[in-house]
């Protein structure tokens, strides 16, 4: 998936291949629209996490638009904060997996 550092909306470099795959899929299917949903781990204030999750979604949208030419009109963004964790946030590995974005076809 697309992953982020703690308290950051900077996309981790190892996420580049995933971004490239998503951009290729969107390029091959020009009528497809997606919603990009950001998530955080459970550390910190819930309101700050919600804002950060929204920034993460926007960062991915901007990367797809600027690096791969995907029209911004084809992408919506949303943030869920820490509310939809993949796991219990019990350790650093689990927390890292929760700092992510997901794509939903519209």
N, CA, C and O atoms as CSV, one atom per row, in Angstrom:
chain,resi,resn,atom,element,x,y,z
A,1,UNK,N,N,0.809,-1.191,0.000
A,1,UNK,CA,C,0.000,0.000,0.000
A,1,UNK,C,C,0.849,1.252,0.000
A,1,UNK,O,O,2.073,1.201,-0.126
A,2,UNK,N,N,0.189,2.343,0.141
A,2,UNK,CA,C,0.853,3.638,0.229
A,2,UNK,C,C,0.967,3.973,1.703
A,2,UNK,O,O,-0.038,4.066,2.408
A,3,UNK,N,N,2.194,4.156,2.165
A,3,UNK,CA,C,2.451,4.326,3.587
A,3,UNK,C,C,3.097,5.678,3.867
A,3,UNK,O,O,3.625,6.326,2.963
A,4,UNK,N,N,3.048,6.097,5.138
A,4,UNK,CA,C,3.515,7.407,5.567
A,4,UNK,C,C,4.316,7.277,6.850
A,4,UNK,O,O,4.143,6.324,7.610
A,5,UNK,N,N,5.205,8.254,7.084
A,5,UNK,CA,C,5.918,8.336,8.353
A,5,UNK,C,C,4.967,8.839,9.435
A,5,UNK,O,O,3.871,9.316,9.141
A,6,UNK,N,N,5.396,8.727,10.682
A,6,UNK,CA,C,4.616,9.200,11.823
A,6,UNK,C,C,4.390,10.705,11.694
A,6,UNK,O,O,5.310,11.450,11.357
A,7,UNK,N,N,3.161,11.147,11.964
A,7,UNK,CA,C,2.794,12.569,11.950
A,7,UNK,C,C,3.180,13.281,10.666
A,7,UNK,O,O,3.589,14.442,10.701
A,8,UNK,N,N,3.057,12.604,9.538
A,8,UNK,CA,C,3.485,13.184,8.268
A,8,UNK,C,C,2.513,12.824,7.155
A,8,UNK,O,O,1.903,11.755,7.154
A,9,UNK,N,N,2.387,13.753,6.200
A,9,UNK,CA,C,1.642,13.444,4.988
A,9,UNK,C,C,2.583,13.218,3.813
A,9,UNK,O,O,2.147,13.177,2.663
A,10,UNK,N,N,3.884,13.071,4.102
A,10,UNK,CA,C,4.854,12.748,3.060
A,10,UNK,C,C,4.772,11.261,2.733
A,10,UNK,O,O,4.880,10.412,3.618
A,11,UNK,N,N,4.580,10.963,1.465
A,11,UNK,CA,C,4.465,9.579,1.019
A,11,UNK,C,C,5.835,8.922,1.091
A,11,UNK,O,O,6.817,9.467,0.586
A,12,UNK,N,N,5.902,7.750,1.719
A,12,UNK,CA,C,7.177,7.039,1.823
A,12,UNK,C,C,7.640,6.599,0.434
A,12,UNK,O,O,6.831,6.213,-0.410
A,13,UNK,N,N,8.949,6.664,0.213
A,13,UNK,CA,C,9.507,6.365,-1.106
A,13,UNK,C,C,9.187,4.950,-1.575
A,13,UNK,O,O,9.042,4.722,-2.775
A,14,UNK,N,N,9.074,4.006,-0.662
A,14,UNK,CA,C,8.769,2.633,-1.062
A,14,UNK,C,C,7.349,2.472,-1.589
A,14,UNK,O,O,6.984,1.404,-2.082
A,15,UNK,N,N,6.549,3.526,-1.488
A,15,UNK,CA,C,5.187,3.502,-2.022
A,15,UNK,C,C,5.133,3.864,-3.502
A,15,UNK,O,O,4.067,3.803,-4.114
A,16,UNK,N,N,6.263,4.237,-4.077
A,16,UNK,CA,C,6.306,4.683,-5.466
A,16,UNK,C,C,5.773,3.673,-6.460
A,16,UNK,O,O,5.061,4.044,-7.393
A,17,UNK,N,N,6.102,2.411,-6.283
A,17,UNK,CA,C,5.635,1.401,-7.237
A,17,UNK,C,C,4.118,1.221,-7.168
A,17,UNK,O,O,3.475,0.953,-8.183
A,18,UNK,N,N,3.550,1.368,-5.975
A,18,UNK,CA,C,2.096,1.262,-5.827
A,18,UNK,C,C,1.418,2.449,-6.513
A,18,UNK,O,O,0.422,2.280,-7.217
A,19,UNK,N,N,1.958,3.635,-6.306
A,19,UNK,CA,C,1.414,4.816,-6.979
A,19,UNK,C,C,1.459,4.648,-8.492
A,19,UNK,O,O,0.507,4.994,-9.193
A,20,UNK,N,N,2.561,4.117,-8.986
A,20,UNK,CA,C,2.716,3.906,-10.424
A,20,UNK,C,C,1.674,2.920,-10.948
A,20,UNK,O,O,1.108,3.132,-12.021
A,21,UNK,N,N,1.416,1.851,-10.206
A,21,UNK,CA,C,0.412,0.863,-10.605
A,21,UNK,C,C,-0.990,1.474,-10.628
A,21,UNK,O,O,-1.770,1.225,-11.548
A,22,UNK,N,N,-1.295,2.269,-9.617
A,22,UNK,CA,C,-2.613,2.913,-9.561
A,22,UNK,C,C,-2.767,3.881,-10.723
A,22,UNK,O,O,-3.814,3.922,-11.370
A,23,UNK,N,N,-1.724,4.658,-10.986
A,23,UNK,CA,C,-1.766,5.597,-12.108
A,23,UNK,C,C,-1.945,4.860,-13.431
A,23,UNK,O,O,-2.690,5.319,-14.297
A,24,UNK,N,N,-1.275,3.731,-13.596
A,24,UNK,CA,C,-1.417,2.950,-14.835
A,24,UNK,C,C,-2.849,2.449,-14.989
A,24,UNK,O,O,-3.412,2.502,-16.083
A,25,UNK,N,N,-3.433,1.969,-13.911
A,25,UNK,CA,C,-4.811,1.487,-13.952
A,25,UNK,C,C,-5.772,2.617,-14.309
A,25,UNK,O,O,-6.677,2.436,-15.123
A,26,UNK,N,N,-5.573,3.780,-13.698
A,26,UNK,CA,C,-6.435,4.919,-13.997
A,26,UNK,C,C,-6.246,5.405,-15.432
A,26,UNK,O,O,-7.206,5.826,-16.075
A,27,UNK,N,N,-5.024,5.348,-15.930
A,27,UNK,CA,C,-4.752,5.751,-17.315
A,27,UNK,C,C,-5.419,4.800,-18.299
A,27,UNK,O,O,-5.958,5.235,-19.317
A,28,UNK,N,N,-5.385,3.507,-18.000
A,28,UNK,CA,C,-5.994,2.497,-18.869
A,28,UNK,C,C,-7.519,2.533,-18.821
A,28,UNK,O,O,-8.182,2.033,-19.730
A,29,UNK,N,N,-8.070,3.112,-17.779
A,29,UNK,CA,C,-9.521,3.169,-17.583
A,29,UNK,C,C,-9.944,4.619,-17.351
A,29,UNK,O,O,-10.242,5.003,-16.220
A,30,UNK,N,N,-9.972,5.426,-18.413
A,30,UNK,CA,C,-10.184,6.869,-18.253
A,30,UNK,C,C,-11.549,7.277,-17.714
A,30,UNK,O,O,-11.721,8.429,-17.316
A,31,UNK,N,N,-12.511,6.387,-17.686
A,31,UNK,CA,C,-13.819,6.751,-17.145
A,31,UNK,C,C,-13.928,6.462,-15.647
A,31,UNK,O,O,-14.908,6.857,-15.016
A,32,UNK,N,N,-12.951,5.789,-15.080
A,32,UNK,CA,C,-12.990,5.421,-13.664
A,32,UNK,C,C,-12.640,6.622,-12.794
A,32,UNK,O,O,-11.688,7.357,-13.057
A,33,UNK,N,N,-13.445,6.793,-11.748
A,33,UNK,CA,C,-13.193,7.802,-10.724
A,33,UNK,C,C,-12.947,7.064,-9.411
A,33,UNK,O,O,-13.477,5.974,-9.193
A,34,UNK,N,N,-12.136,7.668,-8.538
A,34,UNK,CA,C,-11.824,7.033,-7.263
A,34,UNK,C,C,-11.948,8.013,-6.113
A,34,UNK,O,O,-11.809,9.226,-6.276
A,35,UNK,N,N,-12.216,7.446,-4.942
A,35,UNK,CA,C,-12.139,8.205,-3.696
A,35,UNK,C,C,-10.892,7.706,-2.972
A,35,UNK,O,O,-10.705,6.503,-2.792
A,36,UNK,N,N,-10.053,8.636,-2.565
A,36,UNK,CA,C,-8.831,8.328,-1.834
A,36,UNK,C,C,-9.107,8.652,-0.371
A,36,UNK,O,O,-9.426,9.790,-0.028
A,37,UNK,N,N,-8.981,7.642,0.489
A,37,UNK,CA,C,-9.317,7.798,1.906
A,37,UNK,C,C,-8.062,7.623,2.748
A,37,UNK,O,O,-7.419,6.573,2.713
A,38,UNK,N,N,-7.717,8.669,3.512
A,38,UNK,CA,C,-6.546,8.630,4.378
A,38,UNK,C,C,-6.873,8.101,5.759
A,38,UNK,O,O,-7.993,8.239,6.252
A,39,UNK,N,N,-5.857,7.482,6.380
A,39,UNK,CA,C,-5.989,6.908,7.720
A,39,UNK,C,C,-4.737,7.215,8.538
A,39,UNK,O,O,-3.680,7.514,7.982
A,40,UNK,N,N,-4.865,7.139,9.853
A,40,UNK,CA,C,-3.731,7.323,10.757
A,40,UNK,C,C,-3.688,6.193,11.773
A,40,UNK,O,O,-4.608,5.382,11.876
A,41,UNK,N,N,-2.581,6.166,12.526
A,41,UNK,CA,C,-2.547,5.276,13.686
A,41,UNK,C,C,-3.274,5.984,14.833
A,41,UNK,O,O,-3.829,7.066,14.641
A,42,UNK,N,N,-3.274,5.381,16.014
A,42,UNK,CA,C,-4.060,5.924,17.129
A,42,UNK,C,C,-3.269,6.864,18.029
A,42,UNK,O,O,-3.816,7.368,19.010
A,43,UNK,N,N,-2.007,7.115,17.727
A,43,UNK,CA,C,-1.222,8.026,18.556
A,43,UNK,C,C,-1.703,9.458,18.361
A,43,UNK,O,O,-2.042,9.863,17.249
A,44,UNK,N,N,-1.730,10.217,19.446
A,44,UNK,CA,C,-2.059,11.628,19.349
A,44,UNK,C,C,-3.539,11.925,19.452
A,44,UNK,O,O,-4.357,11.039,19.700
A,45,UNK,N,N,-3.862,13.189,19.257
A,45,UNK,CA,C,-5.212,13.710,19.365
A,45,UNK,C,C,-6.078,13.260,18.196
A,45,UNK,O,O,-5.631,13.273,17.049
A,46,UNK,N,N,-7.306,12.867,18.479
A,46,UNK,CA,C,-8.207,12.359,17.432
A,46,UNK,C,C,-8.491,13.420,16.369
A,46,UNK,O,O,-8.540,13.094,15.183
A,47,UNK,N,N,-8.676,14.667,16.761
A,47,UNK,CA,C,-8.944,15.727,15.783
A,47,UNK,C,C,-7.738,15.986,14.901
A,47,UNK,O,O,-7.882,16.205,13.698
A,48,UNK,N,N,-6.548,15.963,15.490
A,48,UNK,CA,C,-5.321,16.141,14.707
A,48,UNK,C,C,-5.146,14.971,13.741
A,48,UNK,O,O,-4.715,15.162,12.604
A,49,UNK,N,N,-5.477,13.766,14.189
A,49,UNK,CA,C,-5.376,12.594,13.322
A,49,UNK,C,C,-6.351,12.678,12.158
A,49,UNK,O,O,-6.021,12.276,11.043
A,50,UNK,N,N,-7.539,13.191,12.404
A,50,UNK,CA,C,-8.509,13.353,11.328
A,50,UNK,C,C,-7.971,14.322,10.274
A,50,UNK,O,O,-8.043,14.040,9.078
A,51,UNK,N,N,-7.436,15.458,10.713
A,51,UNK,CA,C,-6.868,16.434,9.778
A,51,UNK,C,C,-5.689,15.832,9.010
A,51,UNK,O,O,-5.555,16.052,7.807
A,52,UNK,N,N,-4.838,15.074,9.704
A,52,UNK,CA,C,-3.691,14.448,9.057
A,52,UNK,C,C,-4.143,13.424,8.018
A,52,UNK,O,O,-3.559,13.335,6.938
A,53,UNK,N,N,-5.166,12.663,8.335
A,53,UNK,CA,C,-5.651,11.660,7.376
A,53,UNK,C,C,-6.169,12.332,6.106
A,53,UNK,O,O,-5.986,11.814,5.005
A,54,UNK,N,N,-6.810,13.480,6.264
A,54,UNK,CA,C,-7.280,14.223,5.099
A,54,UNK,C,C,-6.110,14.746,4.271
A,54,UNK,O,O,-6.157,14.721,3.041
A,55,UNK,N,N,-5.058,15.220,4.946
A,55,UNK,CA,C,-3.860,15.695,4.245
A,55,UNK,C,C,-3.183,14.553,3.483
A,55,UNK,O,O,-2.664,14.763,2.387
A,56,UNK,N,N,-3.186,13.366,4.049
A,56,UNK,CA,C,-2.580,12.212,3.370
A,56,UNK,C,C,-3.325,11.890,2.088
A,56,UNK,O,O,-2.705,11.602,1.064
A,57,UNK,N,N,-4.639,11.935,2.134
A,57,UNK,CA,C,-5.429,11.664,0.931
A,57,UNK,C,C,-5.135,12.708,-0.149
A,57,UNK,O,O,-4.989,12.371,-1.324
A,58,UNK,N,N,-5.051,13.966,0.257
A,58,UNK,CA,C,-4.757,15.041,-0.694
A,58,UNK,C,C,-3.343,14.878,-1.265
A,58,UNK,O,O,-3.126,15.133,-2.449
A,59,UNK,N,N,-2.387,14.459,-0.439
A,59,UNK,CA,C,-1.014,14.254,-0.912
A,59,UNK,C,C,-0.966,13.198,-2.013
A,59,UNK,O,O,-0.243,13.353,-2.997
A,60,UNK,N,N,-1.733,12.132,-1.848
A,60,UNK,CA,C,-1.771,11.081,-2.868
A,60,UNK,C,C,-2.450,11.599,-4.127
A,60,UNK,O,O,-1.971,11.339,-5.232
A,61,UNK,N,N,-3.531,12.311,-3.989
A,61,UNK,CA,C,-4.224,12.909,-5.142
A,61,UNK,C,C,-3.266,13.818,-5.908
A,61,UNK,O,O,-3.176,13.746,-7.134
A,62,UNK,N,N,-2.557,14.667,-5.182
A,62,UNK,CA,C,-1.618,15.585,-5.823
A,62,UNK,C,C,-0.478,14.854,-6.510
A,62,UNK,O,O,-0.040,15.264,-7.585
A,63,UNK,N,N,0.006,13.781,-5.910
A,63,UNK,CA,C,1.082,12.996,-6.535
A,63,UNK,C,C,0.596,12.353,-7.825
A,63,UNK,O,O,1.303,12.381,-8.832
A,64,UNK,N,N,-0.593,11.777,-7.809
A,64,UNK,CA,C,-1.130,11.157,-9.022
A,64,UNK,C,C,-1.345,12.193,-10.121
A,64,UNK,O,O,-1.125,11.911,-11.299
A,65,UNK,N,N,-1.771,13.382,-9.737
A,65,UNK,CA,C,-2.003,14.441,-10.724
A,65,UNK,C,C,-0.679,14.989,-11.268
A,65,UNK,O,O,-0.514,15.120,-12.481
A,66,UNK,N,N,0.253,15.306,-10.383
A,66,UNK,CA,C,1.469,15.977,-10.834
A,66,UNK,C,C,2.486,15.035,-11.481
A,66,UNK,O,O,3.144,15.425,-12.446
A,67,UNK,N,N,2.629,13.822,-10.983
A,67,UNK,CA,C,3.630,12.904,-11.534
A,67,UNK,C,C,3.103,12.059,-12.689
A,67,UNK,O,O,3.868,11.662,-13.567
A,68,UNK,N,N,1.796,11.782,-12.692
A,68,UNK,CA,C,1.252,10.858,-13.690
A,68,UNK,C,C,0.163,11.460,-14.560
A,68,UNK,O,O,-0.358,10.784,-15.447
A,69,UNK,N,N,-0.191,12.712,-14.324
A,69,UNK,CA,C,-1.153,13.396,-15.177
A,69,UNK,C,C,-2.594,12.941,-15.031
A,69,UNK,O,O,-3.396,13.129,-15.946
A,70,UNK,N,N,-2.934,12.350,-13.900
A,70,UNK,CA,C,-4.316,11.938,-13.670
A,70,UNK,C,C,-5.127,13.194,-13.328
A,70,UNK,O,O,-4.731,13.971,-12.459
A,71,UNK,N,N,-6.237,13.388,-13.996
A,71,UNK,CA,C,-7.069,14.574,-13.772
A,71,UNK,C,C,-7.608,14.592,-12.344
A,71,UNK,O,O,-8.143,13.595,-11.860
A,72,UNK,N,N,-7.464,15.721,-11.683
A,72,UNK,CA,C,-7.951,15.828,-10.305
A,72,UNK,C,C,-9.467,15.652,-10.221
A,72,UNK,O,O,-9.991,15.265,-9.176
A,73,UNK,N,N,-10.169,15.934,-11.316
A,73,UNK,CA,C,-11.630,15.770,-11.320
A,73,UNK,C,C,-12.052,14.307,-11.211
A,73,UNK,O,O,-13.219,14.016,-10.949
A,74,UNK,N,N,-11.120,13.399,-11.408
A,74,UNK,CA,C,-11.414,11.965,-11.307
A,74,UNK,C,C,-11.171,11.420,-9.905
A,74,UNK,O,O,-11.399,10.239,-9.644
A,75,UNK,N,N,-10.704,12.292,-8.996
A,75,UNK,CA,C,-10.328,11.827,-7.662
A,75,UNK,C,C,-10.986,12.693,-6.584
A,75,UNK,O,O,-10.903,13.921,-6.622
A,76,UNK,N,N,-11.634,12.039,-5.634
A,76,UNK,CA,C,-12.154,12.696,-4.439
A,76,UNK,C,C,-11.282,12.264,-3.274
A,76,UNK,O,O,-10.632,11.220,-3.325
A,77,UNK,N,N,-11.271,13.072,-2.226
A,77,UNK,CA,C,-10.487,12.702,-1.046
A,77,UNK,C,C,-11.349,12.752,0.204
A,77,UNK,O,O,-12.344,13.473,0.266
A,78,UNK,N,N,-10.946,11.972,1.196
A,78,UNK,CA,C,-11.605,11.948,2.488
A,78,UNK,C,C,-10.594,11.453,3.503
A,78,UNK,O,O,-9.595,10.835,3.133
A,79,UNK,N,N,-10.835,11.711,4.754
A,79,UNK,CA,C,-9.985,11.225,5.829
A,79,UNK,C,C,-10.822,10.610,6.927
A,79,UNK,O,O,-11.887,11.124,7.269
A,80,UNK,N,N,-10.344,9.518,7.477
A,80,UNK,CA,C,-11.062,8.821,8.553
A,80,UNK,C,C,-10.307,8.858,9.879
A,80,UNK,O,O,-10.773,8.300,10.871
A,81,UNK,N,N,-9.148,9.510,9.903
A,81,UNK,CA,C,-8.377,9.558,11.145
A,81,UNK,C,C,-7.980,8.172,11.597
A,81,UNK,O,O,-7.542,7.342,10.801
A,82,UNK,N,N,-8.139,7.934,12.879
A,82,UNK,CA,C,-7.776,6.638,13.463
A,82,UNK,C,C,-8.970,5.695,13.554
A,82,UNK,O,O,-8.856,4.598,14.101
A,83,UNK,N,N,-10.112,6.114,13.022
A,83,UNK,CA,C,-11.367,5.416,13.232
A,83,UNK,C,C,-11.540,4.085,12.530
A,83,UNK,O,O,-12.422,3.312,12.905
A,84,UNK,N,N,-10.727,3.787,11.522
A,84,UNK,CA,C,-10.880,2.529,10.790
A,84,UNK,C,C,-9.546,1.784,10.721
A,84,UNK,O,O,-9.050,1.462,9.642
A,85,UNK,N,N,-8.987,1.523,11.886
A,85,UNK,CA,C,-7.699,0.836,11.974
A,85,UNK,C,C,-7.791,-0.581,11.424
A,85,UNK,O,O,-8.831,-1.233,11.519
A,86,UNK,N,N,-6.697,-1.043,10.854
A,86,UNK,CA,C,-6.607,-2.418,10.357
A,86,UNK,C,C,-6.331,-3.402,11.487
A,86,UNK,O,O,-6.548,-4.605,11.343
A,87,UNK,N,N,-5.848,-2.876,12.616
A,87,UNK,CA,C,-5.435,-3.729,13.724
A,87,UNK,C,C,-5.546,-2.926,15.023
A,87,UNK,O,O,-6.186,-1.875,15.045
A,88,UNK,N,N,-4.935,-3.406,16.092
A,88,UNK,CA,C,-5.098,-2.788,17.410
A,88,UNK,C,C,-4.079,-1.702,17.732
A,88,UNK,O,O,-4.089,-1.178,18.846
A,89,UNK,N,N,-3.196,-1.344,16.796
A,89,UNK,CA,C,-2.172,-0.318,17.044
A,89,UNK,C,C,-1.307,-0.676,18.249
A,89,UNK,O,O,-0.881,0.207,18.994
A,90,UNK,N,N,-1.047,-1.964,18.442
A,90,UNK,CA,C,-0.361,-2.424,19.644
A,90,UNK,C,C,1.155,-2.259,19.596
A,90,UNK,O,O,1.809,-2.265,20.639
A,91,UNK,N,N,1.720,-2.114,18.404
A,91,UNK,CA,C,3.177,-1.978,18.295
A,91,UNK,C,C,3.516,-1.145,17.058
A,91,UNK,O,O,2.627,-0.746,16.305
A,92,UNK,N,N,4.791,-0.891,16.859
A,92,UNK,CA,C,5.220,-0.018,15.762
A,92,UNK,C,C,4.827,-0.568,14.392
A,92,UNK,O,O,4.469,0.200,13.499
A,93,UNK,N,N,4.887,-1.874,14.219
A,93,UNK,CA,C,4.526,-2.473,12.932
A,93,UNK,C,C,3.045,-2.275,12.633
A,93,UNK,O,O,2.676,-1.893,11.523
A,94,UNK,N,N,2.204,-2.533,13.621
A,94,UNK,CA,C,0.764,-2.343,13.430
A,94,UNK,C,C,0.439,-0.878,13.173
A,94,UNK,O,O,-0.397,-0.572,12.322
A,95,UNK,N,N,1.083,0.025,13.892
A,95,UNK,CA,C,0.834,1.448,13.697
A,95,UNK,C,C,1.235,1.877,12.287
A,95,UNK,O,O,0.529,2.661,11.653
A,96,UNK,N,N,2.356,1.371,11.799
A,96,UNK,CA,C,2.814,1.724,10.453
A,96,UNK,C,C,1.795,1.284,9.400
A,96,UNK,O,O,1.574,1.994,8.418
A,97,UNK,N,N,1.181,0.132,9.596
A,97,UNK,CA,C,0.178,-0.360,8.648
A,97,UNK,C,C,-1.090,0.488,8.664
A,97,UNK,O,O,-1.806,0.550,7.664
A,98,UNK,N,N,-1.370,1.135,9.781
A,98,UNK,CA,C,-2.555,1.984,9.876
A,98,UNK,C,C,-2.347,3.368,9.274
A,98,UNK,O,O,-3.320,4.073,9.004
A,99,UNK,N,N,-1.096,3.768,9.060
A,99,UNK,CA,C,-0.794,5.043,8.397
A,99,UNK,C,C,-0.806,4.789,6.897
A,99,UNK,O,O,0.222,4.465,6.303
A,100,UNK,N,N,-1.990,4.939,6.286
A,100,UNK,CA,C,-2.168,4.481,4.914
A,100,UNK,C,C,-3.268,5.269,4.222
A,100,UNK,O,O,-3.946,6.092,4.838
A,101,UNK,N,N,-3.434,5.003,2.922
A,101,UNK,CA,C,-4.607,5.456,2.192
A,101,UNK,C,C,-5.209,4.248,1.493
A,101,UNK,O,O,-4.524,3.266,1.207
A,102,UNK,N,N,-6.496,4.342,1.226
A,102,UNK,CA,C,-7.221,3.309,0.490
A,102,UNK,C,C,-7.933,3.969,-0.674
A,102,UNK,O,O,-8.226,5.165,-0.645
A,103,UNK,N,N,-8.207,3.178,-1.694
A,103,UNK,CA,C,-8.894,3.666,-2.891
A,103,UNK,C,C,-10.227,2.940,-3.029
A,103,UNK,O,O,-10.303,1.721,-2.877
A,104,UNK,N,N,-11.270,3.703,-3.319
A,104,UNK,CA,C,-12.583,3.135,-3.589
A,104,UNK,C,C,-13.006,3.617,-4.967
A,104,UNK,O,O,-12.987,4.814,-5.255
A,105,UNK,N,N,-13.386,2.676,-5.808
A,105,UNK,CA,C,-13.884,3.027,-7.142
A,105,UNK,C,C,-15.264,3.637,-6.997
A,105,UNK,O,O,-16.130,3.085,-6.319
A,106,UNK,N,N,-15.463,4.776,-7.637
A,106,UNK,CA,C,-16.759,5.455,-7.579
A,106,UNK,C,C,-17.629,5.085,-8.774
A,106,UNK,O,O,-18.757,5.565,-8.889
